[in-house]
Amino acid sequence: MEKKSFEIIVYAPLKYKKALYYYNDKKLNLRIFLKWQNILKNQAFEMISRKKNQAVRLF
């Protein structure tokens, strides 16, 4: 079976663009890029866990 790869990109407002968080879920072969600054890392991962199963690009 072919393993599908998904990317979810979440953009914060421009004023937060300096920070870039990268999350890689090897079980799902899922890569998530979070561009965020004033957000706790735990909050970012919480948001990822809610969004990642959608497997869509978020803008």
Beta strands, then each sheet from edge to edge (+ up, - down):
strand 1: 6-11
strand 2: 20-25
strand 3: 30-35
sheet 1: 1+ 3+ 2-
end
